[in-house]
Amino acid sequence: MRVSIVIPAFNEEKLLPATLAAVNQARAAFTAYAWDSEVVVCDNNSSDRTAEIARSAGARVVFEPVNQIARARNSGAAAATGDWLIFVDADSQPNRELFADVLETVRAGQHLAGGSTLRLTDAPWWAQPFLHGWTAVSRWCHWAAGSFIFVNAEAFCTVGGFNQALYASEEIDLSQRLNQLARNRGLRPMLILRRHPLLTSGRKAHLYTPWEHLRFMVKAALTLGRSLSQRDACPIWYDGRR
């Protein structure tokens, strides 16, 4: 069995080193079972040392010129050679125990995909209610957070990967299509792992006010999701703040 860890990265020279170090340590969970693994970083048209840092850490680097999260993840997946894909954001740090939980899920053979609950680093107090709300919705609806998704590579290709018409919430769209595929095949919906939450950066809670986050969500709701197809309507991901 081969696992590909795919990391989309746009101007991530500050946080990518810690992510790659954590990923390389966590990969020991796979070697314990003689599973092979690789790390693929998609440089999403960065203007900093993102690609150089990734190569120096032993990752294979591919380039995606269009700055969009869905495209970056799809480009990384296209270059991957694994039977299973694990998408990890460049500001997140999975540990060996989380990868071991993924391995156990894969070996059980009841799921095509899954995700993880999250733990934020250095986040202001108001970010916690947002996180708790997302956790409840994620587990109830079987939707994976974009910062950590594991998926069977064949199933990912079958549903067409991430929707490149979307500039945000592409992970929810993918989760819904994978859940439907699982039902069609008599399997269980996405499993949201919770024993070992993914450690992920709380920087967006510092860079953007709670009102900016709320305004984005309200606009998405009022437009029935149509605003998610507009880059300018998703500034939290695309206005370049780091």
C-alpha positions as CSV (number, residue, x, y, z in Angstrom):
1,M,0.0,0.0,0.0
2,R,1.2,3.5,-0.8
3,V,0.0,6.8,0.7
4,S,0.6,10.2,-0.8
5,I,0.5,13.2,1.5
6,V,-0.5,16.2,-0.6
7,I,0.2,19.7,0.7
8,P,-1.1,22.8,-1.2
9,A,1.0,25.8,-0.4
10,F,0.9,29.5,-1.4
11,N,3.6,31.7,0.2
12,E,4.0,29.4,3.2
13,E,7.7,29.8,3.9
14,K,6.9,30.7,7.6
15,L,4.8,27.7,8.5
16,L,5.7,25.1,5.9
17,P,8.9,23.9,7.6
18,A,7.0,22.9,10.8
19,T,4.3,21.2,8.7
20,L,6.9,19.2,6.7
21,A,8.8,18.2,9.9
22,A,5.5,17.0,11.5
23,V,4.5,15.1,8.4
24,N,7.8,13.4,8.0
25,Q,7.7,12.3,11.7
26,A,4.1,11.1,11.4
27,R,4.9,8.9,8.3
28,A,6.5,6.5,10.8
29,A,3.0,5.2,11.4
30,F,3.0,3.8,7.8
31,T,6.5,2.4,7.8
32,A,5.6,0.4,10.9
33,Y,3.2,-1.6,8.7
34,A,5.6,-1.6,5.7
35,W,3.4,0.9,3.8
36,D,5.2,3.2,1.5
37,S,4.6,7.0,1.5
38,E,5.5,10.2,-0.3
39,V,5.1,13.9,0.2
40,V,3.9,16.1,-2.7
41,V,3.9,19.8,-2.2
42,C,1.9,21.9,-4.8
43,D,3.5,25.3,-5.1
44,N,0.5,27.5,-5.9
45,N,2.4,30.3,-7.7
46,S,4.3,31.4,-4.6
47,S,6.5,34.4,-4.6
48,D,8.6,33.3,-1.6
49,R,10.8,30.3,-0.8
50,T,7.9,27.8,-0.5
51,A,9.2,25.5,-3.3
52,E,12.8,25.6,-2.1
53,I,11.8,24.8,1.5
54,A,9.7,21.8,0.3
55,R,12.5,20.4,-1.8
56,S,15.0,20.7,0.9
57,A,12.7,18.7,3.2
58,G,12.6,15.9,0.6
59,A,9.2,16.6,-0.8
60,R,8.3,16.4,-4.5
61,V,7.2,19.8,-5.7
62,V,4.7,20.4,-8.5
63,F,3.6,23.9,-9.7
64,E,0.1,25.2,-10.2
65,P,0.0,28.7,-11.7
66,V,-3.6,29.5,-10.9
67,N,-4.0,30.6,-7.3
68,Q,-6.9,28.6,-6.1
69,I,-7.1,26.0,-3.4
70,A,-9.1,23.4,-5.3
71,R,-6.7,23.6,-8.3
72,A,-3.7,23.3,-6.0
73,R,-5.0,20.2,-4.3
74,N,-6.0,18.7,-7.7
75,S,-2.6,19.4,-9.2
76,G,-0.9,17.7,-6.2
77,A,-3.2,14.7,-6.4
78,A,-2.6,14.4,-10.2
79,A,1.2,14.0,-9.5
80,A,0.7,11.6,-6.5
81,T,1.2,7.9,-7.0
82,G,-0.5,6.6,-3.8
83,D,-3.4,4.2,-3.4
84,W,-4.7,6.7,-0.8
85,L,-4.3,10.5,-0.6
86,I,-4.0,12.6,2.5
87,F,-4.5,16.3,2.0
88,V,-2.8,18.4,4.7
89,D,-2.8,22.2,4.7
90,A,0.6,23.9,4.8
91,D,-0.2,25.4,8.2
92,S,-1.1,22.2,9.9
93,Q,0.8,19.6,11.9
94,P,-0.5,16.0,11.9
95,N,1.1,13.6,14.4
96,R,1.9,9.9,14.2
97,E,-1.2,8.9,16.2
98,L,-3.5,10.6,13.7
99,F,-1.8,8.9,10.8
100,A,-2.1,5.6,12.7
101,D,-5.9,6.2,13.0
102,V,-6.0,6.8,9.2
103,L,-4.2,3.5,8.7
104,E,-6.6,1.6,10.9
105,T,-9.6,3.1,9.0
106,V,-8.1,2.1,5.7
107,R,-7.4,-1.4,6.9
108,A,-11.0,-1.8,8.2
109,G,-12.2,-1.2,4.6
110,Q,-15.6,0.4,5.5
111,H,-14.9,4.0,4.4
112,L,-13.7,5.6,1.1
113,A,-12.6,8.8,2.9
114,G,-12.5,10.7,6.2
115,G,-11.2,13.7,8.1
116,S,-10.3,14.9,11.5
117,T,-11.4,17.2,14.2
118,L,-9.2,20.2,14.7
119,R,-7.3,22.0,17.5
120,L,-6.2,25.6,16.9
121,T,-2.9,27.0,17.9
122,D,-2.7,30.5,19.3
123,A,-6.3,31.5,18.5
124,P,-8.3,34.2,20.2
125,W,-11.2,33.2,22.5
126,W,-13.9,34.0,19.9
127,A,-12.5,31.4,17.5
128,Q,-13.5,28.6,19.8
129,P,-17.3,28.9,19.3
130,F,-16.7,28.8,15.5
131,L,-14.6,25.7,15.9
132,H,-17.0,23.9,18.2
133,G,-19.9,24.8,15.8
134,W,-17.9,23.4,12.8
135,T,-17.0,20.3,14.7
136,A,-20.6,19.5,15.5
137,V,-21.7,20.1,11.9
138,S,-18.7,18.2,10.5
139,R,-19.4,15.1,12.5
140,W,-23.2,15.2,12.0
141,C,-23.0,15.7,8.2
142,H,-19.8,13.7,7.7
143,W,-18.0,16.6,6.1
144,A,-14.2,16.8,6.4
145,A,-12.3,20.1,7.1
146,G,-10.1,21.0,4.2
147,S,-7.0,21.1,6.4
148,F,-7.1,17.3,6.7
149,I,-8.8,14.9,4.3
150,F,-7.9,11.3,3.6
151,V,-9.4,9.6,0.6
152,N,-9.1,6.5,-1.6
153,A,-7.3,7.7,-4.8
154,E,-9.7,5.7,-7.1
155,A,-12.7,7.2,-5.3
156,F,-11.2,10.7,-5.6
157,C,-10.8,10.3,-9.3
158,T,-14.3,8.8,-9.7
159,V,-16.0,11.8,-8.2
160,G,-13.8,14.2,-10.2
161,G,-11.6,15.6,-7.4
162,F,-12.2,19.1,-5.9
163,N,-14.6,21.3,-7.7
164,Q,-12.6,24.0,-9.4
165,A,-15.6,26.3,-9.8
166,L,-15.4,26.9,-6.1
167,Y,-13.0,29.3,-4.3
168,A,-14.1,28.2,-0.8
169,S,-16.0,25.3,0.8
170,E,-14.7,22.9,-1.9
171,E,-14.0,20.4,0.9
172,I,-17.8,20.3,1.7
173,D,-18.6,19.8,-1.9
174,L,-16.1,16.9,-2.2
175,S,-17.4,15.4,1.1
176,Q,-20.9,15.3,-0.2
177,R,-19.9,13.6,-3.5
178,L,-17.8,11.1,-1.7
179,N,-20.6,10.3,0.8
180,Q,-22.9,9.7,-2.1
181,L,-20.4,7.4,-3.8
182,A,-20.0,5.5,-0.5
183,R,-23.7,5.0,-0.2
184,N,-23.9,3.7,-3.8
185,R,-21.2,1.2,-2.9
186,G,-22.7,0.1,0.3
187,L,-20.0,1.7,2.4
188,R,-20.1,4.1,5.3
189,P,-19.9,7.9,4.9
190,M,-16.8,9.9,5.7
191,L,-15.3,9.1,9.2
192,I,-14.3,12.2,11.2
193,L,-11.5,11.0,13.4
194,R,-11.5,12.6,16.9
195,R,-9.0,10.8,19.1
196,H,-6.0,12.8,17.9
197,P,-7.2,16.2,16.5
198,L,-5.2,17.9,13.8
199,L,-3.1,20.8,15.2
200,T,-3.7,23.7,12.8
201,S,-2.9,27.4,12.8
202,G,-5.3,29.9,14.2
203,R,-3.8,32.7,12.2
204,K,-6.9,33.5,10.2
205,A,-8.6,34.4,13.5
206,H,-5.8,37.0,14.0
207,L,-5.7,38.3,10.5
208,Y,-9.5,38.6,10.1
209,T,-12.0,40.0,12.5
210,P,-15.0,37.9,13.7
211,W,-17.2,40.2,11.6
212,E,-15.2,39.5,8.5
213,H,-15.7,35.8,9.0
214,L,-19.4,36.3,9.8
215,R,-19.9,38.5,6.8
216,F,-18.5,35.8,4.5
217,M,-20.8,33.1,6.0
218,V,-23.9,35.3,5.8
219,K,-23.2,36.2,2.2
220,A,-22.6,32.6,1.2
221,A,-25.9,31.7,2.9
222,L,-27.9,34.6,1.3
223,T,-26.6,33.8,-2.1
224,L,-27.3,30.0,-1.6
225,G,-23.6,29.4,-2.1
226,R,-23.2,31.3,-5.4
227,S,-20.7,33.7,-3.9
228,L,-18.3,30.7,-3.3
229,S,-17.7,30.7,-7.1
230,Q,-16.4,34.3,-6.9
231,R,-12.8,34.8,-5.9
232,D,-13.5,38.4,-4.7
233,A,-16.2,37.1,-2.4
234,C,-13.7,34.8,-0.6
235,P,-11.1,37.3,0.7
236,I,-10.2,35.2,3.8
237,W,-8.5,32.8,1.4
238,Y,-7.4,35.0,-1.4
239,D,-6.5,38.6,-0.4
240,G,-2.9,37.6,0.4
241,R,-2.7,38.3,4.1
242,R,-0.2,36.1,5.8
